[in-house]
Amino acid sequence: MTKKEAKPASAIVKELVLRDRDGLREVVRTVLQEVLEAEMSEALGAAKGERTPERLGYRAGYYPRTLITRVGKLELRVPQDRAGRFSTELFERYQRSERALVATLAEMYVQGVSTRKVKAITEELCGHAFSASAISAINKRLDASLRAFAERPLAEPFAYLILDARYEKVREAGVVMSQAVLIAIGIDWDGRRQVLAVAMANRESRSAWKDFLLALKARGLDGVEFVVADDHAGLRAAIREVLPEAAAQRCYVHFLRNARDHLPRKADDDCLQELRWLYDRRDLAEARADLAQWLAKWADRYPKLTLWVEETIEETLTFYRLPRRHHKHMKSTNMLERFNEEIRRRTYVVRIFPNAESWLRLIRALAVETHENWLEANRYLNMDDLKEHKKLMLKAAA
């Protein structure tokens, strides 16, 4: 008789969800309950029933707490300690973006711009019927904390700045239009990423980006030495005007995408792949040597592309002036991708926002969660590398 193989966790979860329509809700509830128990054990310095001299207190039962989520109402039991000192950040951290999303969906329904599908999401999946007054109360609590985050002073210098924009569909005065959200990520001298700003603009114009950067400086943004962004003319002009002391890096990923516009439809894939390899070289001298070979190889076959690359590629090679261990992180805006993926995952549910305020509320709520997670994580970059690199550069210049 052969030993039965154990099912992977993903298969067990999938089986549970398919077998029971409430299966996903139970999975989420169980996970959150375990988080609460672990938080209490950490606060007391001992697990439930554990005898240890390091124990800092004793449990004193539970109190019920309901959490409204997209998978339904979750009935949780929050542990208490005898001294009444234990508190959990779980609800605030979990519910911030969930409240923003649920409120947005509900607002769509209450305003009469939604579909029956939205009603099903807000009432069946969330297990809760929303009134206009309930939505207003949720939004009022959210907006106060999100505004405080968006307007907080920036008391420390940021060596690196990453700028990007994305668009969402928003309904204004009965008309659906694309609205831009401008995002700024900074890396401080401790090597940690921080979400510095998320703001909306009608479009990515020079004036919009200039106002965005000036607002950052008014809040205390200082010490920026290196900026990564895509090749938007208005953005480039704003960076030169507001941050003239910073070196600018054009995102090489966007550059390679733009390169396709200068190629015929049926082009040799090796051409762009070899161009991509330039960005993995150890230093600028190696990259330029390979570039010369690449231009010589492909000039006759793709003259339009090679001429464009020769004229524009230098602005994508600025990252070579940084420490080598920073190259892969600072040659593109890819560090924003995980944040953007989370935004896409949430906004996909909404599709069209009922107004600009609900759209900004949801994205800022996600920004706060991302910001807090980044601060709690390990350092993104070792900034001692940059300090040592600057010393060597100054010594070489002398």
N, C-alpha and C positions, 0 to 999 in steps of 0.2 A: 504494500500500500504506500503510495507516494505521499510525501508531506504536502499539504495544501499550501500554495504560495499565498503570502499575505498581500492583500490589496493595498495599492498606494493610497495615500490620504485623499488625493484628488478624485480617485475613482469612488471612494466611499462617500465623499461629499456629493458627487454627481448622482450616485445611486439614491442618496437620501432625498435630493431635490426632485429627481424624476418620480420617485415613488410617492412623495407627499408634497402637495402644493405649498405647504407651510414649512417644508424642509429647510429652505434657505434662511427663513426667519429664525428657525431654531438653531441653525449653525451660528448665525450672527449673535443671537442671544447667549449661547453657550460660551463663545469666545469672549464677549464683553464681561460676562460673569466671572470668567477665569481671570481676566485682567483686574477686576475689582478685588478678587481674593489675593492676587499676587501683590497688589499695591498695599493691602492691609498687612500682609506678612512682612513686607519690606519696611513699613512704618513701625511695626512692633518689634522687628528684629527677630521674629520667630514665626514659624508656620503654625497652623491651627493644631493645638494639642501638643506642640513641641515644648520640651522642658530645656531651658538654656539660661545660664546666668546673664546673657546679653539681652534678654527680653526687656523691652521698654514699656510694656503695658499689657492689657488683657482685652480680649474681645467682649462685646456686650450685645450680641444679637445683630439684627438687621432691621432696616426700614425699607419699604417698597418704593420703587422709582420707575416711572414709565418714560420710555424713550421713543419718540415718534421718528421713524425712519422711512426710507423708500421701500423697505421690505416689510413694513407693517409696524404695529405697536409692539415694543419689547418690554415685557414686565421683568424688571431686575430687582435683586435683593442687595442693597448696599450695606456692607458691614460697618459696625460701629465699635468704638473702643470705650472703655469705662470712663476715661478722662475726657472724652469728647473732642480730642485733638485731630482725629483722622479726617481728612478731606481728600476728595479725588478731583483731578482735572479732566477725568475721562469724559464727562458729559459736555463740558464746555468745549473741549478739543474736538470731540466727535460731532457734536451737534452744530458747531458754528457753520460749516459749509452745508451740512444736511438741512439746517433750518433755512439757509439762504435758498437752497434748491427747492425744497418743499414749498416755501413761501412764493417763489417765482411761479411754480406750476399752479399753485392755488390761485394766485393773482390772475393768471391767464384765464382761469375758469370763471372767477368772479367778475372780471371785466367783460366777459362775453366774447373773448377773442380766441377761445380754445376750442378743442374738439372733444367728442365723447371719450377719446382715448386719454386726454388729459384728466378728465373727470375720473376715469378709472384709476389712473395713477394716484391722484390725490385722495381718493376716497377708499378704493379697494386695497391698493398696495400699501398706502400709508395708514389705512385703517382709521381714518379721521376725516370728518367733514369740516371744511374751513369756511368761516364767514369773513366779510370784509373787515370787521373790527378785530378779529383774531389775527388776520394777516398784518394789519396795521400795528398791532402790539408786538408781533414777532419782529417786524422790520424796524420798529423804533428801538428795540433793545439791540438789534444787530448793528444798526447804522451808527450808534454812538461809539461802540467799541472799534468798529472798522474805520471810522473817521479819525479816532485817536491814533490808530496804527498808521494811517495814511499821512497824518500831519506831524508825526513824532519828529523831534529834532535828531539830527545825525551828529552825534557828539564825537565820533572817532573818524580818522581818515580812512579812505578806501583807495588802495593802489590801483585796483582793476575795476572797470565798469563795463557791463555787457548790456546792450540795448537791443530791443526787438519790438515788433508790433504784430498784432493779429487782428482779424476782423470777425465780427459777429453780426447776425441779422437782428435788427431792433425795429419794433413798430413805434413810429412817432406820428401823431396826428392822423392815424389811420393808414399811414404809408409805411411799407417795409423797406428799410434801407440798411446798407452795410455801415457799421460804425467801427472805428479803430480803437484799440486799447494799446496804450504805450506802456512798456514794461522796462524797468531798470533793475538789474542785479549787480550788487557790489561784492567785492572780496576784500575783507579788512586785513590788517597786518597780523592778525592771528590766524589767517588762512581760511576763515570761514565765509561761506556765502550768506548773503542777506538780501531779501527782497526789499529794495529801497523805495520803489514807487510803482503804482499801477493806476493809470489815469486814462480817461477817455478823451478822444478828439474826433472831430468830424472826418479828418483825413490825415495822412502822414505828410503834412506840409512842413516847409522850413519854419514857419512861425509856430506851428503846433509843437514841433520838437524843441524849438528854442524856448518856448514858454515852459515846457516840461523840464528841461535842464536847468533853467533859471529858478524854477520852484525847488528843485533839488538843492541848488546852491543856497537858496534862501533858508532852507532847513539845516544847512551846515555841511553839505557835501564839499569835501576838500581833499587835496592830495592825490587826485587822479593822475596816474602816469600813463595808463594804457586803456584804450577803449576798443571794444569789439562790436561790430555792427554789420548790417548788410549794406549793399550798394544803393542806398536811396539818396538821391541828390539833396533833398531837403534835410535829411538827417546829417549827411556829411557837412553841409553848410552850417548847420546848428552846432555841431561839434567843434568846427574850426572857430566859430564865433564865441561860444561860451566856454569851451575847454581848450584854448589854443596851446596850452603847455603839454597836452596829452598826445601820445603817439596813437595813431588810428590804424586798426587792423580790419580789413575787409574780410568778412567771413568766407573762408575758402570753399565751404560747401555750397553756399549761394553762388559763388563764382563759377564752380564747375557746372551747376545747373544752368547758369546763364550761357556757358560755353556751348551748350546744345543748340542755342539759337543761331549759332554761326556755322553749323554743320548741316549737310544734306540729311534727309530723313534716313537713308540707308548708309550710315557712316560706319567705319571700322571701330568697334568697341575698344580695341587696343589703344587707339589714339587718346581717348579721355582717361583710360586706366593709367597709361604712362604719365599723363599730366598729373593725375592724382598722386602718383608716387613721389613727385617733387616735394610734397609737403611732409614726407617722412625722413628727409635727409637730416644729417646731424647739424649742419650749419648752413649759413647763407651761401658760402663759396661752393659747397657741394650742390646746392639747389640750383645755383646759376649755371654751373657746369652742365648739369643734366638738362636744364632748360635749353641751353644752346644746342645740345644734341637733339633734343625733341623738336626744336624749330627746324633744324636742318633735315630731319627725317620726314616731317609731315608738311613742309612748306609747299611743295609742288602739288600734293594731293588735296590739301585743304588750305589754300592761301588766305581765304577770308578769316578762318579761325586763327591761324598762326599770327596774322597781322594784329588781330584783336587782342590775343594773349600777350604778344610782345608789348603792346601799348598799355595794357592794364594790369598785368600780373604783379607788378612791384608792390601795389597796395595790399596784396594778400600775403606778402612775405615779411611784414613788419614784425611778426611774432618771433622771428629769429634773433631779435635783439634781447629777448628774455632768456632766463635760465632754461636749459634744455628740458628739464623735468616739467616745466610749465608749458612747453610747446603744444602738446596734444590737447590741453585744456583751453588754451587761449588763442588758438588759430581759427576758431569758429564760435558760433553762438549755440552750439549743441548742448552746453550745460543747462540751457533753458528748456531742452526738449522734454524732460520728465515733467516739468511744471506745465508745459504746453499740452502734453498728453493728458494730464489730469484735467486741465481746462476743457479739452476736446471731449473727454469722457462725460463730463457733467453737462456741457452745453449741447451735446448731441441729444440729450433727453428733451431739452427745451426747444431746440431748433430755432424758433423765433421768439425773442424776448418781448414781453408786453410793453416795456419802456426801457429807457436807458438806465434808470436808477436800479431796476432789478438786475440788469445785466452787470453793472458795476459792482453791485452788492455781492453777487455770487463770486465773481472773479477775485474781488478783494478778500472774501472769506477764504478762498483757496490760497491766496497769497499769504495770509496770516499763518495758516497751517503749515505751508511749505517753509516759510521763514522760521517758524519755531522748530520744525524738524531739522532743518539745516543747522541751527544753532546748537542743537543737542547732539548732532552727529560728530564724527571725527572731522578733523580739519581737512578741508578740500585740497589745499595746497600748503606746502611748507614755505613760508615766506622768508625764512632764513636763507633760502636759495637766492631769492631776489636781492636781499641785503648784501650777500657775499658777491653776487654778480655785479652789483653796482660798484662795490669797492674795487673789483678787478678792472672794470671799465674805466673808472677814474684814474687808477694807477697806470693803465695802458695809455690813456690820453696825456698824462703828465710826462 
